[in-house]
Amino acid sequence: MSASRLAPAQQMQLAVHFHSHGQLDEARALYESLLQQFPAEFAVLHHLGMLETQAQRTDQAAGHFARATQIDPQNADAWNNLAYTLQQLERDAEALQAYGRALALKPGDADVAVNLGLLHKRLQQLPQAIEVFDAALEFHPRHVALLTNRGNVLQQLGRSAEALDSYQQALAAAPDNPVVLSNLANVLRELARYDEALRHADHATQAHPRHAPAWVERGGALKMLDRTADAVGSYEKALALAPELLSAHTGLAATVLSDEVAQTPRVIGAGQASLTAYLRATYQAPALKQAGLALGLSRFKHDVQQAQWLREHGHEVPGLDAFLDTGPALLQTALEQGAAGALRVSGAELARMQPFLSAPWLLPMPASLPHVLHPDNDWRALEDRYLAGTPEILTIDRFLSEPALQAFQAFAHASRVWHGEYARNYLGAFANRGFSSPLHLQLARELRQRMPRVFKDYRLTQLWGFKYEPSTTKGINVHADFAKVNLNFWIAPDAHNLDPDSGGLKVYDVPAPAEWSFEQYNADSVLIYDFLQRHGARCVTVPHRCNRAVLFNSALLHETDTVRFVDRYEGRRVNMTYLFGQQLR
């Protein structure tokens, strides 16, 4: 019998059957037929909204849920589903209102609270997220998702001890839950309780051996315990289970960077694989075809300038021409309209720019050079000066050989690695996301050879670069680093620096207390400045010079000096940082 000859109730029953069995086209046809007959039928609209959500037709889903809320404005589930689709479309203000309506109708509803709290978290409205979770926990004190997400937000706020308590409450309610165990391992690693972190990660992998994030947390704990080979094995297990899992890619790339046994191709390959996975997740998610994407304005300005530079210098990068047909006009319109923070692009606009934005393109670098460090420096004398310093701070001019300096400058200009975006309009690039090459690694080896009493047997633990928006006047906040020795050097030509007495680094002669947490010594500037004042700290200011390095004890508190550079692409201030060894928590 044809479906059209069935009674409406039977058509609805058949549509739900098709829907529940994944036959979305058949279900959609029946729902739409019923909607033509009964345009104000709540159940049909609500089911059709859920179907379109599954089909990733988010615009259509939001429209159906919106009509459903008009027909039955007292239905909390409809408001919750509407809010979720609006959130997927990044119509965040409307989503917040819809979640608010849902919670007003069902106070304490755990599902709505989780969704609303996660939206606040994504918008970096962290105190509001905690308020939502706490209010819902009054109704559901043992709700695992509420407790776990609350712990995540507390970690972001730097309140690790409270996050640990939240996870422990969740674990009491669900002792074998792999998500809870993985989060526990993560916060314990953050608190430098590495053996306990490993114990919880092991529990998770044994109870749920196919839960890839648990293998990631196990790898992180093993890395901190200097069990590098075991850490690599854990990350590889995670990737075997979930080949696109970003945390596994970045963890593996960071670990092989520190692995004395790993060969250069292995280190570079892991970083490039991590970069590729990141770009796919950021720019190629299926939902973006309809929803579009909010692009950070300072990063997009850099991408447009970089694309123009790449064309001018004859580099063939996938999608370059199509990007330049669209990107500059979008940027100009945004700047003329006074856009701040982010630029919203449609799915169609993103599709035209996507091949370039998602291209993990790196400038080919030489396999080696006779010298990366400048061969004419007296490296033994420099080593003596560093070790005799109180505190240990050393400025080194003519740091790189001329061929190495030119190679690093070209790599920074051309390579599509500048994806970390920070509030003060500077961009970051990291070795565990493509910011590496044979010369980057040769530099680390030469430092150990030239200054063995400084670098000893310390592993290379971090390698990154920062590139500054020319209009930036303030760089990285005061902080210390989780390392023994910090190497920072600058590669932008001096002619681009508008203030030769500034633009460099300020290093204080007082180290961060050993008992401080990572959040305290890395992010709490109020605490740090108060500490420096109480201890009468003196500041060593090292002005920016091209090819100048500053070598210092990483525990010393330091910050970027005022930055004023010419406003063009090649004029951006670029610094590179290497961290060796570990000392702070």
C-alpha positions in Angstrom: 0.0 0.0 0.0 1.3 3.5 -0.9 2.2 5.6 2.2 -0.1 8.4 0.8 -3.1 6.1 1.3 -2.3 5.5 5.0 -4.1 7.4 7.7 -2.1 10.4 9.1 -1.3 8.5 12.4 0.0 5.5 10.4 2.1 7.9 8.2 3.6 9.4 11.3 4.3 5.9 12.7 6.0 4.9 9.5 8.0 8.1 9.3 9.3 7.5 12.8 10.2 3.9 11.9 12.2 5.1 8.9 13.8 7.8 11.0 14.9 5.5 13.8 16.4 3.1 11.2 18.5 5.8 9.6 16.4 6.0 6.4 16.4 9.8 6.5 15.2 10.5 2.9 12.1 8.3 3.3 11.3 9.7 6.7 11.8 13.3 5.5 9.3 12.7 2.6 6.7 11.5 5.0 7.2 14.2 7.6 7.0 16.9 4.8 3.8 15.3 3.4 2.3 15.4 6.9 3.4 19.0 7.3 1.6 20.0 4.2 -1.6 18.5 5.6 -1.0 19.8 9.2 1.3 22.8 9.1 0.8 23.5 12.8 1.5 20.0 14.1 4.1 20.3 16.8 5.2 16.6 16.7 5.9 16.6 13.0 7.9 19.9 13.2 9.9 18.6 16.1 10.7 15.3 14.5 11.7 17.0 11.3 14.0 19.3 13.2 15.7 16.3 14.8 16.0 14.6 11.4 17.6 17.6 9.7 20.0 17.9 12.7 21.1 14.4 12.0 21.4 15.1 8.3 23.6 18.2 9.2 21.1 20.5 7.5 21.3 22.8 10.4 19.6 25.9 8.9 16.5 23.8 8.1 16.6 22.2 11.5 16.6 25.5 13.3 13.7 26.7 11.2 11.6 23.7 12.2 12.5 24.0 15.9 11.7 27.7 15.8 8.2 27.0 14.4 7.7 24.2 17.0 8.4 26.7 19.8 5.9 29.1 18.3 3.2 26.4 18.3 4.1 25.1 21.8 6.1 27.7 23.6 5.9 25.7 26.9 7.9 22.8 25.5 11.4 22.9 27.0 12.8 20.2 24.7 11.9 22.2 21.6 13.7 25.3 23.1 16.7 23.2 24.0 16.9 21.7 20.5 16.4 25.1 18.9 19.2 26.5 21.1 21.5 23.6 20.1 21.0 24.2 16.4 21.5 28.0 16.8 24.7 27.2 18.6 25.9 25.1 15.7 25.1 28.0 13.4 27.1 30.3 15.8 24.1 32.4 16.4 25.2 32.5 20.0 23.1 35.3 21.4 19.9 33.7 20.1 21.1 30.3 21.4 21.7 31.7 24.9 18.2 33.1 25.0 16.7 29.8 23.8 18.6 27.9 26.5 17.3 30.4 29.0 13.7 29.7 28.0 14.3 26.0 28.3 15.7 26.3 31.8 12.9 28.6 32.8 10.5 25.9 31.8 12.5 23.0 33.4 14.7 24.5 36.1 17.6 22.2 36.9 17.3 20.2 33.7 20.7 18.5 33.4 20.7 18.2 29.6 19.9 21.8 29.1 22.4 22.9 31.8 25.2 20.9 30.1 24.4 22.5 26.7 24.2 26.0 28.1 27.3 25.6 30.2 29.3 24.4 27.2 28.1 27.3 25.2 29.3 29.7 27.9 32.6 27.8 27.9 33.0 28.2 24.2 32.3 31.9 24.5 34.9 32.1 27.3 32.2 33.1 29.7 33.7 30.8 32.3 32.1 32.2 35.5 28.7 32.0 33.9 29.3 28.4 32.9 30.2 27.5 36.5 27.0 29.2 37.7 24.9 27.1 35.3 26.6 23.9 36.4 26.3 24.7 40.1 22.6 25.5 39.8 21.9 22.2 38.1 24.0 20.3 40.6 21.6 21.5 43.3 19.0 19.3 41.6 21.4 16.5 40.5 24.4 16.4 42.8 25.8 13.2 41.4 25.3 14.0 37.7 28.4 12.8 35.9 28.3 15.1 32.9 27.6 18.2 35.0 30.5 17.4 37.4 32.9 16.6 34.6 32.2 19.7 32.5 32.3 21.8 35.7 35.8 20.4 36.3 36.8 21.3 32.7 35.8 24.9 33.2 37.5 25.1 36.6 40.7 23.9 35.0 40.4 26.6 32.4 40.1 29.1 35.2 43.3 27.8 36.8 41.4 26.3 39.8 43.0 22.8 39.4 42.4 21.7 43.0 38.7 22.4 42.7 38.6 20.7 39.3 40.1 17.6 40.9 37.4 17.6 43.6 34.7 17.9 40.9 36.2 15.0 38.9 36.5 12.9 42.1 32.8 13.4 42.8 32.0 12.3 39.3 34.2 9.2 39.7 32.4 8.3 42.9 29.2 8.3 40.9 30.7 6.4 37.9 33.9 4.5 39.0 34.8 3.1 35.6 33.7 6.0 33.4 36.6 6.6 30.9 35.8 10.3 30.4 36.0 11.0 34.1 39.1 8.9 34.5 40.8 10.7 31.6 39.9 14.1 33.0 41.2 13.0 36.4 44.5 12.0 34.8 44.7 15.3 33.0 44.3 17.5 36.1 46.6 15.3 38.1 49.3 15.8 35.5 48.6 19.5 35.6 49.2 19.3 39.4 52.5 17.5 38.8 51.1 14.3 40.4 52.3 12.1 37.5 52.2 8.7 39.1 48.5 9.2 40.1 47.7 10.5 36.7 49.2 7.4 35.2 47.3 5.2 37.6 43.9 6.7 36.5 44.8 6.6 32.8 45.8 3.0 33.2 42.4 2.3 34.9 40.6 3.9 32.0 42.6 2.0 29.3 42.1 -1.3 31.0 38.3 -0.7 31.6 37.7 0.8 28.2 40.6 -0.1 25.9 39.0 1.5 22.8 38.6 4.9 24.5 41.2 6.8 22.6 41.4 9.9 24.9 42.4 7.7 27.8 45.5 6.5 25.8 46.3 10.2 25.2 46.2 10.9 28.9 48.3 7.9 29.5 50.9 9.1 27.0 50.9 12.6 28.7 51.6 11.1 32.1 54.3 8.8 30.7 56.0 11.7 29.0 56.2 13.6 32.2 57.7 10.5 33.9 60.4 10.4 31.2 59.1 7.1 29.8 59.3 8.4 26.3 59.1 5.2 24.4 56.0 4.1 26.4 54.4 7.5 25.8 55.0 7.3 22.1 53.3 3.8 22.1 50.3 5.2 24.0 49.8 8.1 21.5 50.1 5.6 18.6 47.5 3.4 20.2 45.2 6.4 20.4 45.7 7.3 16.8 45.1 3.7 15.7 41.7 4.0 17.4 40.9 7.6 16.3 43.2 8.7 13.4 41.9 12.3 13.5 42.1 12.8 17.3 44.0 16.2 17.6 45.2 15.7 21.1 46.8 12.4 20.1 48.6 14.1 17.1 49.9 17.0 19.2 50.9 14.8 22.1 52.8 12.4 19.8 54.5 15.3 18.0 55.5 16.9 21.3 56.9 13.6 22.6 59.0 12.7 19.6 60.4 16.3 19.7 61.8 15.4 23.1 62.9 11.9 22.1 66.7 11.7 21.8 66.3 8.5 19.8 63.8 9.9 17.2 65.3 10.8 13.8 64.7 14.2 12.2 62.2 12.9 9.6 60.1 11.3 12.4 60.0 14.5 14.4 59.1 16.6 11.3 56.6 14.1 10.0 54.7 13.9 13.3 54.4 17.7 13.4 53.2 17.9 9.9 50.6 15.1 10.5 49.4 17.1 13.5 49.1 20.3 11.4 47.2 18.4 8.7 44.7 17.0 11.3 44.2 20.4 12.9 43.5 22.1 9.6 41.0 19.4 8.5 39.1 19.7 11.8 39.1 23.5 11.6 38.2 24.2 8.0 36.7 21.0 6.6 34.1 19.9 9.1 30.9 19.0 7.1 28.7 21.3 9.2 30.7 24.3 8.0 29.2 24.0 4.5 26.0 25.5 5.9 27.0 27.2 9.1 30.1 29.0 7.8 32.8 30.0 10.3 33.9 32.9 12.5 37.5 33.7 11.6 39.7 35.7 14.0 40.3 39.1 12.3 44.0 39.5 13.2 44.7 35.9 12.0 42.7 36.5 8.8 44.5 39.7 8.1 47.8 37.8 8.4 46.5 35.0 6.1 45.5 37.6 3.4 48.9 39.3 3.7 50.7 36.0 3.6 48.8 34.9 0.5 49.7 38.1 -1.3 53.4 37.6 -0.3 53.3 34.0 -1.5 51.9 35.0 -4.9 54.5 37.9 -5.2 57.3 35.4 -4.5 56.1 32.8 -7.0 55.1 30.1 -4.5 52.5 27.6 -5.7 50.2 26.8 -2.8 46.9 24.9 -3.2 43.9 27.2 -3.4 46.0 30.4 -3.4 44.3 32.1 -6.4 40.8 31.3 -5.2 41.6 32.6 -1.8 42.9 35.9 -3.2 39.8 36.2 -5.3 37.7 36.2 -2.0 39.8 36.9 1.1 41.1 40.5 0.5 37.6 41.9 -0.3 36.1 40.2 2.8 38.9 41.7 4.9 38.5 45.2 3.5 34.8 45.1 4.1 35.2 44.0 7.7 37.8 46.7 8.4 35.6 49.4 6.8 32.7 48.3 8.9 34.8 48.5 12.1 34.6 44.7 12.8 36.4 43.8 16.0 37.7 40.4 17.0 36.1 38.1 14.4 34.9 38.0 10.8 31.9 35.9 10.0 32.0 34.1 6.6 29.3 32.1 5.0 29.5 28.5 4.0 29.9 29.6 0.3 32.6 32.1 1.1 34.4 29.6 3.2 34.2 26.9 0.5 36.1 29.3 -1.9 38.8 29.9 0.6 39.0 26.4 2.2 41.6 24.8 -0.1 44.2 27.5 0.9 43.2 27.8 4.6 43.4 24.1 5.0 46.6 23.6 3.1 49.4 22.3 5.4 52.0 24.0 3.2 55.5 24.4 4.5 58.5 26.1 2.7 61.0 23.4 1.9 64.2 23.9 4.0 67.8 22.7 3.5 68.5 19.2 5.0 71.4 20.8 6.8 73.9 23.7 6.8 77.6 23.7 7.6 76.7 26.0 10.6 73.3 27.1 12.0 75.0 28.9 14.9 77.3 31.7 13.9 80.8 30.0 13.6 82.7 33.2 14.5 81.3 33.5 18.1 83.5 32.4 21.0 81.0 29.9 22.3 83.2 28.7 25.2 83.5 32.2 26.4 79.7 32.8 26.1 79.1 29.6 28.0 81.4 30.8 30.8 79.6 34.2 31.0 76.2 32.5 31.2 77.3 30.1 34.0 78.9 33.0 35.9 75.8 35.2 35.8 73.7 35.9 38.8 71.1 35.3 37.7 71.8 33.3 34.5 71.0 35.8 31.7 73.1 36.1 28.5 72.6 38.2 25.4 74.2 36.8 22.2 74.5 38.9 19.1 75.2 37.4 15.6 73.5 34.3 17.0 72.8 32.5 13.7 74.9 32.1 10.6 73.7 34.3 7.7 72.4 31.3 5.7 70.5 30.1 8.7 69.0 33.5 9.5 67.8 33.9 5.9 66.3 30.4 5.9 64.4 31.0 9.2 63.1 34.3 7.9 61.9 32.7 4.7 60.2 29.9 6.6 58.4 32.3 8.9 57.2 34.4 5.9 56.0 31.5 3.7 54.9 28.5 5.8 51.3 28.1 6.7 51.9 27.4 10.4 50.7 30.6 12.2 47.4 29.2 13.6 47.5 30.0 17.3 45.7 33.2 17.9 46.0 35.3 21.1 44.1 38.2 22.6 46.8 40.8 22.0 46.8 40.1 18.2 49.9 37.9 18.0 50.0 34.5 16.4 51.7 31.4 17.5 53.3 28.4 15.7 54.4 25.3 17.4 56.7 22.4 16.6 54.0 19.9 17.4 51.9 21.6 14.7 54.3 22.0 11.9 56.8 24.6 13.1 59.9 22.6 12.6 62.4 21.7 9.9 65.8 20.0 9.7 67.4 23.4 10.5 65.2 24.0 13.5 66.5 20.7 14.9 70.1 21.2 13.8 70.1 24.4 15.9 69.2 22.4 19.1 71.9 19.9 18.4 74.5 22.6 17.8 73.6 24.4 21.1 74.3 21.2 23.0 77.6 20.8 21.2 78.8 24.4 21.6 77.6 24.9 25.2 77.5 21.4 26.8 77.8 22.7 30.4 74.6 24.8 29.9 72.5 22.4 28.1 73.9 19.2 29.7 71.6 16.3 28.9 68.4 18.4 28.9 65.8 17.3 26.3 64.4 19.8 23.9 60.9 20.1 25.4 59.3 22.9 23.4 59.9 24.9 20.2 57.6 27.7 19.0 57.5 31.0 17.3 55.4 34.1 17.8 54.5 36.7 15.1 53.1 40.0 16.0 50.5 42.2 14.4 52.3 45.5 13.6 49.8 47.6 15.5 50.4 45.5 18.7 52.1 47.5 21.5 52.0 44.9 24.2 53.1 41.3 23.8 53.1 38.3 26.1 52.3 38.8 29.7 54.8 38.3 32.5 55.4 34.6 33.2 57.9 31.8 33.7 58.4 28.7 31.7 58.3 25.0 32.5 62.0 24.3 31.6 65.6 24.6 32.8 66.9 26.8 30.0 65.1 29.2 27.7 66.5 30.4 24.4 64.7 33.3 22.7 65.9 35.0 19.5 64.6 37.5 17.0 64.7 37.3 13.2 62.9 40.4 11.9 65.2 43.0 10.3 66.1 46.0 12.5 64.8 48.4 9.8 61.3 47.4 10.7 61.5 48.2 14.4 60.2 51.7 15.0 61.8 51.9 18.5 65.3 50.5 18.7 65.4 50.8 22.5 62.4 48.5 22.8 60.7 45.6 21.1 62.7 42.9 22.9 62.4 41.1 26.3 62.3 42.1 29.9 63.7 39.5 32.3 63.4 39.9 36.1 66.2 38.6 38.3 63.8 36.7 40.6 62.6 33.2 39.8 59.1 32.0 40.2 58.6 30.1 43.5 59.1 26.3 43.0 55.7 25.6 44.7 53.7 27.7 42.4 51.3 26.0 40.0 51.5 26.3 36.2 48.5 28.8 36.3 50.3 30.9 38.9 53.6 31.3 37.2 52.3 31.3 33.6 49.1 33.3 33.7 48.4 35.2 37.0 50.0 38.5 36.3 48.5 40.3 39.3 50.1 37.7 41.6 53.4 37.8 39.7 53.8 41.6 39.8 53.0 41.7 43.5 55.6 39.0 44.1 58.2 40.9 42.1 57.5 44.1 44.0 57.7 42.4 47.4 61.0 40.9 46.5 62.5 44.1 45.1 63.1 42.4 41.7 65.3 44.2 39.2 64.6 44.1 35.5 67.1 43.4 32.7 65.7 44.9 29.5 67.1 43.5 26.3 66.1 45.6 23.2 65.2 43.9 20.0 67.9 43.3 17.4 67.7 41.1 14.4 69.8 37.9 15.0 70.0 38.6 18.8 69.4 35.8 21.3 68.7 35.9 25.0 69.6 32.8 26.9 68.3 32.6 30.5 67.1 30.4 33.3 63.5 29.6 32.4 62.3 30.0 36.0 63.1 33.7 35.8 59.9 35.7 35.3 59.9 37.6 32.0 57.7 39.4 29.5 57.7 40.9 26.1 58.7 44.6 26.0 56.6 47.2 24.1 56.4 46.3 20.4 56.2 49.0 17.6 57.0 47.7 14.1 56.2 49.0 10.6 52.8 48.0 9.3 53.6 45.6 6.5 53.8 41.8 6.2 57.6 41.5 6.2 57.8 44.0 9.1 56.1 41.7 11.7 58.2 41.0 14.7 59.0 37.3 14.9 60.7 35.6 17.8 61.6 31.9 18.1 61.8 30.1 21.5 63.4 26.8 22.5 62.9 25.3 25.9 65.3 22.6 27.3 64.7 20.4 30.4 62.1 20.7 33.1 62.1 22.4 36.6 58.8 24.2 37.5 55.6 22.2 38.0 
